[in-house]
Amino acid sequence: MFKSEYDMRQAGTWNESNQTQTDTICPYCGVGCDLTVHQQDGQIVRVTSPLDHSVTHGNLCIKGRFGWQFVQIREKGLEAPAPSPALPPQEKK
């Protein structure tokens, strides 16, 4: 499973000088937020947005900020989390 920034900092493996950054656009909605994807040791470890972006001003919605975790789940062949049992599955019409 992926390691969060918090986990890596606690373990002493967080190393910003060893990270690469890639700029991209968030795919989740039509707003077009700019994302900066931070990678370390071939894994995505963080996603941020530039402070000077006219829409986000450095802030991201929950999908933009944490959606990268699903990318790593798919790459490792793991199952994505199951949907909440509180809501019944939608029937196709």
PDB file of N, CA, C and O in Angstrom:
ATOM      1  N   MET A   1       0.843  -1.174   0.000  1.00  0.00           N
ATOM      2  CA  MET A   1       0.000   0.000   0.000  1.00  0.00           C
ATOM      3  C   MET A   1       0.893   1.242   0.000  1.00  0.00           C
ATOM      4  O   MET A   1       2.066   1.174   0.366  1.00  0.00           O
ATOM      5  N   PHE A   2       0.342   2.338  -0.400  1.00  0.00           N
ATOM      6  CA  PHE A   2       1.094   3.579  -0.475  1.00  0.00           C
ATOM      7  C   PHE A   2       1.475   4.064   0.916  1.00  0.00           C
ATOM      8  O   PHE A   2       0.858   3.688   1.913  1.00  0.00           O
ATOM      9  N   LYS A   3       2.485   4.893   0.963  1.00  0.00           N
ATOM     10  CA  LYS A   3       2.896   5.535   2.214  1.00  0.00           C
ATOM     11  C   LYS A   3       2.522   7.012   2.113  1.00  0.00           C
ATOM     12  O   LYS A   3       2.806   7.665   1.109  1.00  0.00           O
ATOM     13  N   SER A   4       1.897   7.520   3.140  1.00  0.00           N
ATOM     14  CA  SER A   4       1.546   8.933   3.154  1.00  0.00           C
ATOM     15  C   SER A   4       2.767   9.761   3.526  1.00  0.00           C
ATOM     16  O   SER A   4       3.765   9.244   4.029  1.00  0.00           O
ATOM     17  N   GLU A   5       2.662  11.054   3.268  1.00  0.00           N
ATOM     18  CA  GLU A   5       3.747  11.955   3.655  1.00  0.00           C
ATOM     19  C   GLU A   5       4.005  11.842   5.153  1.00  0.00           C
ATOM     20  O   GLU A   5       5.156  11.837   5.590  1.00  0.00           O
ATOM     21  N   TYR A   6       2.944  11.752   5.931  1.00  0.00           N
ATOM     22  CA  TYR A   6       3.077  11.630   7.386  1.00  0.00           C
ATOM     23  C   TYR A   6       3.866  10.364   7.747  1.00  0.00           C
ATOM     24  O   TYR A   6       4.799  10.411   8.548  1.00  0.00           O
ATOM     25  N   ASP A   7       3.474   9.229   7.141  1.00  0.00           N
ATOM     26  CA  ASP A   7       4.167   7.965   7.419  1.00  0.00           C
ATOM     27  C   ASP A   7       5.654   8.059   7.066  1.00  0.00           C
ATOM     28  O   ASP A   7       6.517   7.598   7.814  1.00  0.00           O
ATOM     29  N   MET A   8       5.929   8.664   5.914  1.00  0.00           N
ATOM     30  CA  MET A   8       7.321   8.768   5.476  1.00  0.00           C
ATOM     31  C   MET A   8       8.126   9.693   6.385  1.00  0.00           C
ATOM     32  O   MET A   8       9.291   9.419   6.671  1.00  0.00           O
ATOM     33  N   ARG A   9       7.521  10.769   6.835  1.00  0.00           N
ATOM     34  CA  ARG A   9       8.227  11.674   7.754  1.00  0.00           C
ATOM     35  C   ARG A   9       8.511  10.974   9.081  1.00  0.00           C
ATOM     36  O   ARG A   9       9.595  11.122   9.645  1.00  0.00           O
ATOM     37  N   GLN A  10       7.538  10.215   9.578  1.00  0.00           N
ATOM     38  CA  GLN A  10       7.722   9.481  10.833  1.00  0.00           C
ATOM     39  C   GLN A  10       8.839   8.440  10.708  1.00  0.00           C
ATOM     40  O   GLN A  10       9.607   8.231  11.647  1.00  0.00           O
ATOM     41  N   ALA A  11       8.925   7.785   9.537  1.00  0.00           N
ATOM     42  CA  ALA A  11       9.934   6.753   9.316  1.00  0.00           C
ATOM     43  C   ALA A  11      11.300   7.335   8.935  1.00  0.00           C
ATOM     44  O   ALA A  11      12.293   6.611   8.871  1.00  0.00           O
ATOM     45  N   GLY A  12      11.342   8.649   8.682  1.00  0.00           N
ATOM     46  CA  GLY A  12      12.597   9.283   8.292  1.00  0.00           C
ATOM     47  C   GLY A  12      12.963   9.077   6.835  1.00  0.00           C
ATOM     48  O   GLY A  12      14.115   9.286   6.453  1.00  0.00           O
ATOM     49  N   THR A  13      11.992   8.667   6.002  1.00  0.00           N
ATOM     50  CA  THR A  13      12.273   8.416   4.588  1.00  0.00           C
ATOM     51  C   THR A  13      11.834   9.556   3.676  1.00  0.00           C
ATOM     52  O   THR A  13      12.099   9.515   2.475  1.00  0.00           O
ATOM     53  N   TRP A  14      11.166  10.576   4.224  1.00  0.00           N
ATOM     54  CA  TRP A  14      10.732  11.725   3.425  1.00  0.00           C
ATOM     55  C   TRP A  14      11.962  12.536   3.037  1.00  0.00           C
ATOM     56  O   TRP A  14      12.728  12.959   3.903  1.00  0.00           O
ATOM     57  N   ASN A  15      12.155  12.756   1.721  1.00  0.00           N
ATOM     58  CA  ASN A  15      13.348  13.449   1.254  1.00  0.00           C
ATOM     59  C   ASN A  15      12.967  14.334   0.072  1.00  0.00           C
ATOM     60  O   ASN A  15      12.987  13.889  -1.076  1.00  0.00           O
ATOM     61  N   GLU A  16      12.619  15.586   0.355  1.00  0.00           N
ATOM     62  CA  GLU A  16      12.172  16.498  -0.703  1.00  0.00           C
ATOM     63  C   GLU A  16      13.249  16.742  -1.747  1.00  0.00           C
ATOM     64  O   GLU A  16      12.930  16.970  -2.914  1.00  0.00           O
ATOM     65  N   SER A  17      14.513  16.699  -1.357  1.00  0.00           N
ATOM     66  CA  SER A  17      15.584  16.930  -2.330  1.00  0.00           C
ATOM     67  C   SER A  17      15.724  15.762  -3.309  1.00  0.00           C
ATOM     68  O   SER A  17      16.357  15.909  -4.354  1.00  0.00           O
ATOM     69  N   ASN A  18      15.146  14.613  -2.987  1.00  0.00           N
ATOM     70  CA  ASN A  18      15.192  13.435  -3.847  1.00  0.00           C
ATOM     71  C   ASN A  18      13.897  13.266  -4.644  1.00  0.00           C
ATOM     72  O   ASN A  18      13.718  12.255  -5.324  1.00  0.00           O
ATOM     73  N   GLN A  19      12.996  14.244  -4.566  1.00  0.00           N
ATOM     74  CA  GLN A  19      11.707  14.136  -5.246  1.00  0.00           C
ATOM     75  C   GLN A  19      11.733  14.878  -6.578  1.00  0.00           C
ATOM     76  O   GLN A  19      12.387  15.910  -6.722  1.00  0.00           O
ATOM     77  N   THR A  20      11.011  14.331  -7.539  1.00  0.00           N
ATOM     78  CA  THR A  20      10.794  15.029  -8.802  1.00  0.00           C
ATOM     79  C   THR A  20       9.371  15.561  -8.795  1.00  0.00           C
ATOM     80  O   THR A  20       8.507  15.039  -8.090  1.00  0.00           O
ATOM     81  N   GLN A  21       9.133  16.601  -9.584  1.00  0.00           N
ATOM     82  CA  GLN A  21       7.813  17.206  -9.653  1.00  0.00           C
ATOM     83  C   GLN A  21       7.368  17.271 -11.100  1.00  0.00           C
ATOM     84  O   GLN A  21       8.149  17.612 -11.989  1.00  0.00           O
ATOM     85  N   THR A  22       6.096  16.939 -11.330  1.00  0.00           N
ATOM     86  CA  THR A  22       5.506  16.980 -12.659  1.00  0.00           C
ATOM     87  C   THR A  22       4.239  17.806 -12.589  1.00  0.00           C
ATOM     88  O   THR A  22       3.374  17.547 -11.752  1.00  0.00           O
ATOM     89  N   ASP A  23       4.118  18.803 -13.463  1.00  0.00           N
ATOM     90  CA  ASP A  23       2.909  19.619 -13.519  1.00  0.00           C
ATOM     91  C   ASP A  23       1.908  18.993 -14.481  1.00  0.00           C
ATOM     92  O   ASP A  23       2.278  18.533 -15.561  1.00  0.00           O
ATOM     93  N   THR A  24       0.643  18.977 -14.084  1.00  0.00           N
ATOM     94  CA  THR A  24      -0.411  18.400 -14.901  1.00  0.00           C
ATOM     95  C   THR A  24      -1.727  19.089 -14.560  1.00  0.00           C
ATOM     96  O   THR A  24      -1.748  20.027 -13.764  1.00  0.00           O
ATOM     97  N   ILE A  25      -2.815  18.633 -15.153  1.00  0.00           N
ATOM     98  CA  ILE A  25      -4.151  19.178 -14.894  1.00  0.00           C
ATOM     99  C   ILE A  25      -5.008  18.083 -14.292  1.00  0.00           C
ATOM    100  O   ILE A  25      -4.974  16.944 -14.757  1.00  0.00           O
ATOM    101  N   CYS A  26      -5.766  18.407 -13.276  1.00  0.00           N
ATOM    102  CA  CYS A  26      -6.620  17.436 -12.593  1.00  0.00           C
ATOM    103  C   CYS A  26      -7.703  16.920 -13.539  1.00  0.00           C
ATOM    104  O   CYS A  26      -8.355  17.721 -14.209  1.00  0.00           O
ATOM    105  N   PRO A  27      -7.911  15.606 -13.611  1.00  0.00           N
ATOM    106  CA  PRO A  27      -8.898  15.026 -14.523  1.00  0.00           C
ATOM    107  C   PRO A  27     -10.305  14.872 -13.944  1.00  0.00           C
ATOM    108  O   PRO A  27     -11.211  14.448 -14.662  1.00  0.00           O
ATOM    109  N   TYR A  28     -10.513  15.202 -12.678  1.00  0.00           N
ATOM    110  CA  TYR A  28     -11.766  14.837 -12.024  1.00  0.00           C
ATOM    111  C   TYR A  28     -12.976  15.665 -12.427  1.00  0.00           C
ATOM    112  O   TYR A  28     -14.080  15.123 -12.471  1.00  0.00           O
ATOM    113  N   CYS A  29     -12.828  16.935 -12.721  1.00  0.00           N
ATOM    114  CA  CYS A  29     -13.994  17.739 -13.121  1.00  0.00           C
ATOM    115  C   CYS A  29     -13.560  18.716 -14.208  1.00  0.00           C
ATOM    116  O   CYS A  29     -12.425  18.659 -14.681  1.00  0.00           O
ATOM    117  N   GLY A  30     -14.431  19.581 -14.592  1.00  0.00           N
ATOM    118  CA  GLY A  30     -14.134  20.505 -15.683  1.00  0.00           C
ATOM    119  C   GLY A  30     -13.483  21.807 -15.269  1.00  0.00           C
ATOM    120  O   GLY A  30     -13.283  22.675 -16.119  1.00  0.00           O
ATOM    121  N   VAL A  31     -13.145  21.983 -14.012  1.00  0.00           N
ATOM    122  CA  VAL A  31     -12.557  23.242 -13.558  1.00  0.00           C
ATOM    123  C   VAL A  31     -11.171  23.446 -14.145  1.00  0.00           C
ATOM    124  O   VAL A  31     -10.828  24.559 -14.544  1.00  0.00           O
ATOM    125  N   GLY A  32     -10.381  22.404 -14.204  1.00  0.00           N
ATOM    126  CA  GLY A  32      -9.047  22.495 -14.788  1.00  0.00           C
ATOM    127  C   GLY A  32      -7.977  22.955 -13.827  1.00  0.00           C
ATOM    128  O   GLY A  32      -7.116  23.758 -14.188  1.00  0.00           O
ATOM    129  N   CYS A  33      -8.021  22.457 -12.611  1.00  0.00           N
ATOM    130  CA  CYS A  33      -7.031  22.836 -11.604  1.00  0.00           C
ATOM    131  C   CYS A  33      -5.644  22.325 -11.991  1.00  0.00           C
ATOM    132  O   CYS A  33      -5.491  21.195 -12.455  1.00  0.00           O
ATOM    133  N   ASP A  34      -4.643  23.172 -11.792  1.00  0.00           N
ATOM    134  CA  ASP A  34      -3.255  22.761 -12.004  1.00  0.00           C
ATOM    135  C   ASP A  34      -2.798  21.929 -10.813  1.00  0.00           C
ATOM    136  O   ASP A  34      -3.049  22.283  -9.661  1.00  0.00           O
ATOM    137  N   LEU A  35      -2.126  20.825 -11.104  1.00  0.00           N
ATOM    138  CA  LEU A  35      -1.582  19.960 -10.064  1.00  0.00           C
ATOM    139  C   LEU A  35      -0.070  19.856 -10.234  1.00  0.00           C
ATOM    140  O   LEU A  35       0.443  19.867 -11.353  1.00  0.00           O
ATOM    141  N   THR A  36       0.622  19.757  -9.128  1.00  0.00           N
ATOM    142  CA  THR A  36       2.041  19.416  -9.132  1.00  0.00           C
ATOM    143  C   THR A  36       2.153  18.079  -8.419  1.00  0.00           C
ATOM    144  O   THR A  36       1.879  17.981  -7.223  1.00  0.00           O
ATOM    145  N   VAL A  37       2.557  17.047  -9.159  1.00  0.00           N
ATOM    146  CA  VAL A  37       2.677  15.696  -8.622  1.00  0.00           C
ATOM    147  C   VAL A  37       4.114  15.499  -8.151  1.00  0.00           C
ATOM    148  O   VAL A  37       5.053  15.643  -8.933  1.00  0.00           O
ATOM    149  N   HIS A  38       4.282  15.170  -6.874  1.00  0.00           N
ATOM    150  CA  HIS A  38       5.603  14.951  -6.277  1.00  0.00           C
ATOM    151  C   HIS A  38       5.852  13.444  -6.220  1.00  0.00           C
ATOM    152  O   HIS A  38       5.023  12.689  -5.711  1.00  0.00           O
ATOM    153  N   GLN A  39       7.010  13.012  -6.751  1.00  0.00           N
ATOM    154  CA  GLN A  39       7.355  11.591  -6.775  1.00  0.00           C
ATOM    155  C   GLN A  39       8.676  11.367  -6.067  1.00  0.00           C
ATOM    156  O   GLN A  39       9.609  12.163  -6.167  1.00  0.00           O
ATOM    157  N   GLN A  40       8.722  10.261  -5.353  1.00  0.00           N
ATOM    158  CA  GLN A  40       9.961   9.857  -4.680  1.00  0.00           C
ATOM    159  C   GLN A  40      10.099   8.355  -4.821  1.00  0.00           C
ATOM    160  O   GLN A  40       9.155   7.617  -4.541  1.00  0.00           O
ATOM    161  N   ASP A  41      11.244   7.899  -5.245  1.00  0.00           N
ATOM    162  CA  ASP A  41      11.517   6.471  -5.428  1.00  0.00           C
ATOM    163  C   ASP A  41      10.478   5.805  -6.323  1.00  0.00           C
ATOM    164  O   ASP A  41      10.049   4.682  -6.057  1.00  0.00           O
ATOM    165  N   GLY A  42      10.076   6.500  -7.385  1.00  0.00           N
ATOM    166  CA  GLY A  42       9.141   5.935  -8.353  1.00  0.00           C
ATOM    167  C   GLY A  42       7.691   5.886  -7.911  1.00  0.00           C
ATOM    168  O   GLY A  42       6.863   5.273  -8.583  1.00  0.00           O
ATOM    169  N   GLN A  43       7.371   6.515  -6.803  1.00  0.00           N
ATOM    170  CA  GLN A  43       6.002   6.515  -6.280  1.00  0.00           C
ATOM    171  C   GLN A  43       5.517   7.946  -6.083  1.00  0.00           C
ATOM    172  O   GLN A  43       6.296   8.829  -5.723  1.00  0.00           O
ATOM    173  N   ILE A  44       4.232   8.170  -6.319  1.00  0.00           N
ATOM    174  CA  ILE A  44       3.646   9.470  -6.031  1.00  0.00           C
ATOM    175  C   ILE A  44       3.522   9.584  -4.508  1.00  0.00           C
ATOM    176  O   ILE A  44       2.984   8.690  -3.855  1.00  0.00           O
ATOM    177  N   VAL A  45       4.018  10.677  -3.958  1.00  0.00           N
ATOM    178  CA  VAL A  45       3.987  10.840  -2.505  1.00  0.00           C
ATOM    179  C   VAL A  45       3.174  12.055  -2.060  1.00  0.00           C
ATOM    180  O   VAL A  45       2.863  12.200  -0.878  1.00  0.00           O
ATOM    181  N   ARG A  46       2.830  12.931  -3.017  1.00  0.00           N
ATOM    182  CA  ARG A  46       2.103  14.140  -2.642  1.00  0.00           C
ATOM    183  C   ARG A  46       1.611  14.835  -3.900  1.00  0.00           C
ATOM    184  O   ARG A  46       2.228  14.723  -4.959  1.00  0.00           O
ATOM    185  N   VAL A  47       0.491  15.559  -3.786  1.00  0.00           N
ATOM    186  CA  VAL A  47      -0.013  16.374  -4.879  1.00  0.00           C
ATOM    187  C   VAL A  47      -0.346  17.750  -4.315  1.00  0.00           C
ATOM    188  O   VAL A  47      -1.034  17.865  -3.301  1.00  0.00           O
ATOM    189  N   THR A  48       0.145  18.786  -4.976  1.00  0.00           N
ATOM    190  CA  THR A  48      -0.124  20.157  -4.541  1.00  0.00           C
ATOM    191  C   THR A  48      -0.605  20.973  -5.733  1.00  0.00           C
ATOM    192  O   THR A  48      -0.626  20.488  -6.864  1.00  0.00           O
ATOM    193  N   SER A  49      -0.988  22.208  -5.470  1.00  0.00           N
ATOM    194  CA  SER A  49      -1.380  23.138  -6.521  1.00  0.00           C
ATOM    195  C   SER A  49      -0.638  24.448  -6.285  1.00  0.00           C
ATOM    196  O   SER A  49      -0.447  24.851  -5.138  1.00  0.00           O
ATOM    197  N   PRO A  50      -0.221  25.113  -7.349  1.00  0.00           N
ATOM    198  CA  PRO A  50       0.526  26.361  -7.177  1.00  0.00           C
ATOM    199  C   PRO A  50      -0.294  27.431  -6.443  1.00  0.00           C
ATOM    200  O   PRO A  50      -1.495  27.570  -6.674  1.00  0.00           O
ATOM    201  N   LEU A  51       0.362  28.175  -5.569  1.00  0.00           N
ATOM    202  CA  LEU A  51      -0.313  29.235  -4.823  1.00  0.00           C
ATOM    203  C   LEU A  51      -0.858  30.331  -5.740  1.00  0.00           C
ATOM    204  O   LEU A  51      -1.837  30.993  -5.397  1.00  0.00           O
ATOM    205  N   ASP A  52      -0.226  30.526  -6.912  1.00  0.00           N
ATOM    206  CA  ASP A  52      -0.651  31.605  -7.804  1.00  0.00           C
ATOM    207  C   ASP A  52      -1.709  31.163  -8.820  1.00  0.00           C
ATOM    208  O   ASP A  52      -2.027  31.927  -9.731  1.00  0.00           O
ATOM    209  N   HIS A  53      -2.263  29.951  -8.690  1.00  0.00           N
ATOM    210  CA  HIS A  53      -3.294  29.490  -9.617  1.00  0.00           C
ATOM    211  C   HIS A  53      -4.570  30.294  -9.377  1.00  0.00           C
ATOM    212  O   HIS A  53      -4.989  30.463  -8.232  1.00  0.00           O
ATOM    213  N   SER A  54      -5.187  30.786 -10.442  1.00  0.00           N
ATOM    214  CA  SER A  54      -6.329  31.697 -10.319  1.00  0.00           C
ATOM    215  C   SER A  54      -7.582  31.051  -9.732  1.00  0.00           C
ATOM    216  O   SER A  54      -8.450  31.759  -9.223  1.00  0.00           O
ATOM    217  N   VAL A  55      -7.694  29.733  -9.790  1.00  0.00           N
ATOM    218  CA  VAL A  55      -8.873  29.057  -9.254  1.00  0.00           C
ATOM    219  C   VAL A  55      -8.609  28.473  -7.872  1.00  0.00           C
ATOM    220  O   VAL A  55      -9.383  28.707  -6.943  1.00  0.00           O
ATOM    221  N   THR A  56      -7.532  27.723  -7.727  1.00  0.00           N
ATOM    222  CA  THR A  56      -7.294  26.996  -6.479  1.00  0.00           C
ATOM    223  C   THR A  56      -6.581  27.807  -5.408  1.00  0.00           C
ATOM    224  O   THR A  56      -6.771  27.561  -4.217  1.00  0.00           O
ATOM    225  N   HIS A  57      -5.766  28.769  -5.815  1.00  0.00           N
ATOM    226  CA  HIS A  57      -4.952  29.551  -4.874  1.00  0.00           C
ATOM    227  C   HIS A  57      -4.168  28.623  -3.938  1.00  0.00           C
ATOM    228  O   HIS A  57      -3.972  28.938  -2.764  1.00  0.00           O
ATOM    229  N   GLY A  58      -3.723  27.479  -4.467  1.00  0.00           N
ATOM    230  CA  GLY A  58      -2.925  26.539  -3.689  1.00  0.00           C
ATOM    231  C   GLY A  58      -3.720  25.471  -2.965  1.00  0.00           C
ATOM    232  O   GLY A  58      -3.137  24.575  -2.354  1.00  0.00           O
ATOM    233  N   ASN A  59      -5.041  25.548  -3.021  1.00  0.00           N
ATOM    234  CA  ASN A  59      -5.890  24.558  -2.340  1.00  0.00           C
ATOM    235  C   ASN A  59      -6.522  23.620  -3.366  1.00  0.00           C
ATOM    236  O   ASN A  59      -6.818  24.022  -4.491  1.00  0.00           O
ATOM    237  N   LEU A  60      -6.723  22.370  -2.967  1.00  0.00           N
ATOM    238  CA  LEU A  60      -7.348  21.389  -3.853  1.00  0.00           C
ATOM    239  C   LEU A  60      -8.536  20.754  -3.150  1.00  0.00           C
ATOM    240  O   LEU A  60      -8.585  20.693  -1.922  1.00  0.00           O
ATOM    241  N   CYS A  61      -9.494  20.282  -3.941  1.00  0.00           N
ATOM    242  CA  CYS A  61     -10.590  19.512  -3.365  1.00  0.00           C
ATOM    243  C   CYS A  61     -10.052  18.146  -2.945  1.00  0.00           C
ATOM    244  O   CYS A  61      -8.905  17.812  -3.240  1.00  0.00           O
ATOM    245  N   ILE A  62     -10.855  17.376  -2.275  1.00  0.00           N
ATOM    246  CA  ILE A  62     -10.390  16.083  -1.757  1.00  0.00           C
ATOM    247  C   ILE A  62      -9.989  15.121  -2.878  1.00  0.00           C
ATOM    248  O   ILE A  62      -9.062  14.328  -2.708  1.00  0.00           O
ATOM    249  N   LYS A  63     -10.675  15.183  -4.017  1.00  0.00           N
ATOM    250  CA  LYS A  63     -10.319  14.291  -5.129  1.00  0.00           C
ATOM    251  C   LYS A  63      -8.982  14.689  -5.736  1.00  0.00           C
ATOM    252  O   LYS A  63      -8.162  13.829  -6.057  1.00  0.00           O
ATOM    253  N   GLY A  64      -8.765  15.972  -5.892  1.00  0.00           N
ATOM    254  CA  GLY A  64      -7.496  16.435  -6.453  1.00  0.00           C
ATOM    255  C   GLY A  64      -6.321  16.182  -5.528  1.00  0.00           C
ATOM    256  O   GLY A  64      -5.219  15.867  -5.979  1.00  0.00           O
ATOM    257  N   ARG A  65      -6.559  16.322  -4.241  1.00  0.00           N
ATOM    258  CA  ARG A  65      -5.467  16.182  -3.279  1.00  0.00           C
ATOM    259  C   ARG A  65      -5.121  14.730  -2.972  1.00  0.00           C
ATOM    260  O   ARG A  65      -3.951  14.396  -2.791  1.00  0.00           O
ATOM    261  N   PHE A  66      -6.140  13.859  -2.913  1.00  0.00           N
ATOM    262  CA  PHE A  66      -5.893  12.478  -2.497  1.00  0.00           C
ATOM    263  C   PHE A  66      -6.199  11.430  -3.569  1.00  0.00           C
ATOM    264  O   PHE A  66      -5.985  10.242  -3.329  1.00  0.00           O
ATOM    265  N   GLY A  67      -6.688  11.828  -4.734  1.00  0.00           N
ATOM    266  CA  GLY A  67      -7.040  10.876  -5.788  1.00  0.00           C
ATOM    267  C   GLY A  67      -5.859  10.073  -6.307  1.00  0.00           C
ATOM    268  O   GLY A  67      -6.050   8.997  -6.874  1.00  0.00           O
ATOM    269  N   TRP A  68      -4.647  10.571  -6.123  1.00  0.00           N
ATOM    270  CA  TRP A  68      -3.451   9.866  -6.598  1.00  0.00           C
ATOM    271  C   TRP A  68      -3.290   8.506  -5.930  1.00  0.00           C
ATOM    272  O   TRP A  68      -2.623   7.628  -6.478  1.00  0.00           O
ATOM    273  N   GLN A  69      -3.882   8.317  -4.772  1.00  0.00           N
ATOM    274  CA  GLN A  69      -3.743   7.051  -4.062  1.00  0.00           C
ATOM    275  C   GLN A  69      -4.344   5.895  -4.864  1.00  0.00           C
ATOM    276  O   GLN A  69      -3.866   4.765  -4.764  1.00  0.00           O
ATOM    277  N   PHE A  70      -5.387   6.164  -5.659  1.00  0.00           N
ATOM    278  CA  PHE A  70      -5.976   5.122  -6.478  1.00  0.00           C
ATOM    279  C   PHE A  70      -5.057   4.710  -7.621  1.00  0.00           C
ATOM    280  O   PHE A  70      -5.097   3.560  -8.059  1.00  0.00           O
ATOM    281  N   VAL A  71      -4.237   5.626  -8.108  1.00  0.00           N
ATOM    282  CA  VAL A  71      -3.276   5.296  -9.159  1.00  0.00           C
ATOM    283  C   VAL A  71      -2.312   4.241  -8.651  1.00  0.00           C
ATOM    284  O   VAL A  71      -2.034   3.270  -9.354  1.00  0.00           O
ATOM    285  N   GLN A  72      -1.804   4.411  -7.454  1.00  0.00           N
ATOM    286  CA  GLN A  72      -0.845   3.473  -6.895  1.00  0.00           C
ATOM    287  C   GLN A  72      -1.498   2.134  -6.572  1.00  0.00           C
ATOM    288  O   GLN A  72      -0.842   1.098  -6.680  1.00  0.00           O
ATOM    289  N   ILE A  73      -2.756   2.125  -6.185  1.00  0.00           N
ATOM    290  CA  ILE A  73      -3.465   0.876  -5.926  1.00  0.00           C
ATOM    291  C   ILE A  73      -3.553   0.061  -7.216  1.00  0.00           C
ATOM    292  O   ILE A  73      -3.293  -1.143  -7.203  1.00  0.00           O
ATOM    293  N   ARG A  74      -3.913   0.697  -8.322  1.00  0.00           N
ATOM    294  CA  ARG A  74      -4.036  -0.004  -9.604  1.00  0.00           C
ATOM    295  C   ARG A  74      -2.693  -0.527 -10.084  1.00  0.00           C
ATOM    296  O   ARG A  74      -2.609  -1.641 -10.601  1.00  0.00           O
ATOM    297  N   GLU A  75      -1.642   0.266  -9.917  1.00  0.00           N
ATOM    298  CA  GLU A  75      -0.319  -0.153 -10.375  1.00  0.00           C
ATOM    299  C   GLU A  75       0.177  -1.382  -9.630  1.00  0.00           C
ATOM    300  O   GLU A  75       0.911  -2.192 -10.197  1.00  0.00           O
ATOM    301  N   LYS A  76      -0.204  -1.533  -8.393  1.00  0.00           N
ATOM    302  CA  LYS A  76       0.254  -2.670  -7.594  1.00  0.00           C
ATOM    303  C   LYS A  76      -0.687  -3.865  -7.694  1.00  0.00           C
ATOM    304  O   LYS A  76      -0.441  -4.904  -7.081  1.00  0.00           O
ATOM    305  N   GLY A  77      -1.775  -3.719  -8.473  1.00  0.00           N
ATOM    306  CA  GLY A  77      -2.711  -4.828  -8.647  1.00  0.00           C
ATOM    307  C   GLY A  77      -3.587  -5.076  -7.432  1.00  0.00           C
ATOM    308  O   GLY A  77      -4.124  -6.172  -7.270  1.00  0.00           O
ATOM    309  N   LEU A  78      -3.736  -4.074  -6.577  1.00  0.00           N
ATOM    310  CA  LEU A  78      -4.577  -4.214  -5.390  1.00  0.00           C
ATOM    311  C   LEU A  78      -5.996  -3.763  -5.698  1.00  0.00           C
ATOM    312  O   LEU A  78      -6.236  -3.055  -6.676  1.00  0.00           O
ATOM    313  N   GLU A  79      -6.914  -4.171  -4.868  1.00  0.00           N
ATOM    314  CA  GLU A  79      -8.299  -3.775  -5.039  1.00  0.00           C
ATOM    315  C   GLU A  79      -8.527  -2.388  -4.459  1.00  0.00           C
ATOM    316  O   GLU A  79      -7.978  -2.046  -3.411  1.00  0.00           O
ATOM    317  N   ALA A  80      -9.336  -1.594  -5.143  1.00  0.00           N
ATOM    318  CA  ALA A  80      -9.729  -0.293  -4.613  1.00  0.00           C
ATOM    319  C   ALA A  80     -10.679  -0.506  -3.447  1.00  0.00           C
ATOM    320  O   ALA A  80     -11.345  -1.539  -3.377  1.00  0.00           O
ATOM    321  N   PRO A  81     -10.754   0.453  -2.531  1.00  0.00           N
ATOM    322  CA  PRO A  81     -11.669   0.305  -1.405  1.00  0.00           C
ATOM    323  C   PRO A  81     -13.106   0.105  -1.869  1.00  0.00           C
ATOM    324  O   PRO A  81     -13.536   0.692  -2.862  1.00  0.00           O
ATOM    325  N   ALA A  82     -13.838  -0.723  -1.146  1.00  0.00           N
ATOM    326  CA  ALA A  82     -15.242  -0.985  -1.483  1.00  0.00           C
ATOM    327  C   ALA A  82     -16.080   0.239  -1.170  1.00  0.00           C
ATOM    328  O   ALA A  82     -15.753   0.996  -0.257  1.00  0.00           O
ATOM    329  N   PRO A  83     -17.171   0.445  -1.924  1.00  0.00           N
ATOM    330  CA  PRO A  83     -18.044   1.575  -1.623  1.00  0.00           C
ATOM    331  C   PRO A  83     -18.682   1.414  -0.251  1.00  0.00           C
ATOM    332  O   PRO A  83     -18.762   0.310   0.289  1.00  0.00           O
ATOM    333  N   SER A  84     -19.123   2.510   0.289  1.00  0.00           N
ATOM    334  CA  SER A  84     -19.732   2.509   1.610  1.00  0.00           C
ATOM    335  C   SER A  84     -20.981   1.637   1.633  1.00  0.00           C
ATOM    336  O   SER A  84     -21.823   1.757   0.743  1.00  0.00           O
ATOM    337  N   PRO A  85     -21.124   0.758   2.634  1.00  0.00           N
ATOM    338  CA  PRO A  85     -22.317  -0.087   2.708  1.00  0.00           C
ATOM    339  C   PRO A  85     -23.565   0.702   3.098  1.00  0.00           C
ATOM    340  O   PRO A  85     -24.673   0.167   3.046  1.00  0.00           O
ATOM    341  N   ALA A  86     -23.402   1.956   3.485  1.00  0.00           N
ATOM    342  CA  ALA A  86     -24.550   2.769   3.884  1.00  0.00           C
ATOM    343  C   ALA A  86     -25.442   3.103   2.696  1.00  0.00           C
ATOM    344  O   ALA A  86     -26.633   3.361   2.871  1.00  0.00           O
ATOM    345  N   LEU A  87     -24.888   3.101   1.501  1.00  0.00           N
ATOM    346  CA  LEU A  87     -25.664   3.412   0.309  1.00  0.00           C
ATOM    347  C   LEU A  87     -25.806   2.167  -0.549  1.00  0.00           C
ATOM    348  O   LEU A  87     -24.810   1.519  -0.869  1.00  0.00           O
ATOM    349  N   PRO A  88     -27.049   1.821  -0.930  1.00  0.00           N
ATOM    350  CA  PRO A  88     -27.223   0.635  -1.785  1.00  0.00           C
ATOM    351  C   PRO A  88     -26.659   0.897  -3.177  1.00  0.00           C
ATOM    352  O   PRO A  88     -26.643   2.043  -3.625  1.00  0.00           O
ATOM    353  N   PRO A  89     -26.192  -0.153  -3.878  1.00  0.00           N
ATOM    354  CA  PRO A  89     -25.673   0.051  -5.236  1.00  0.00           C
ATOM    355  C   PRO A  89     -26.795   0.519  -6.163  1.00  0.00           C
ATOM    356  O   PRO A  89     -27.956   0.142  -6.001  1.00  0.00           O
ATOM    357  N   GLN A  90     -26.425   1.341  -7.129  1.00  0.00           N
ATOM    358  CA  GLN A  90     -27.390   1.853  -8.095  1.00  0.00           C
ATOM    359  C   GLN A  90     -27.697   0.790  -9.139  1.00  0.00           C
ATOM    360  O   GLN A  90     -26.794   0.116  -9.636  1.00  0.00           O
ATOM    361  N   GLU A  91     -28.968   0.645  -9.465  1.00  0.00           N
ATOM    362  CA  GLU A  91     -29.354  -0.304 -10.511  1.00  0.00           C
ATOM    363  C   GLU A  91     -29.268   0.378 -11.861  1.00  0.00           C
ATOM    364  O   GLU A  91     -29.615   1.550 -12.003  1.00  0.00           O
ATOM    365  N   LYS A  92     -28.799  -0.373 -12.857  1.00  0.00           N
ATOM    366  CA  LYS A  92     -28.741   0.158 -14.221  1.00  0.00           C
ATOM    367  C   LYS A  92     -30.119   0.056 -14.828  1.00  0.00           C
ATOM    368  O   LYS A  92     -30.822  -0.938 -14.647  1.00  0.00           O
ATOM    369  N   LYS A  93     -30.500   1.096 -15.550  1.00  0.00           N
ATOM    370  CA  LYS A  93     -31.822   1.104 -16.194  1.00  0.00           C
ATOM    371  C   LYS A  93     -31.694   0.833 -17.658  1.00  0.00           C
ATOM    372  O   LYS A  93     -32.698   0.800 -18.370  1.00  0.00           O
TER     373      LYS A  93
END
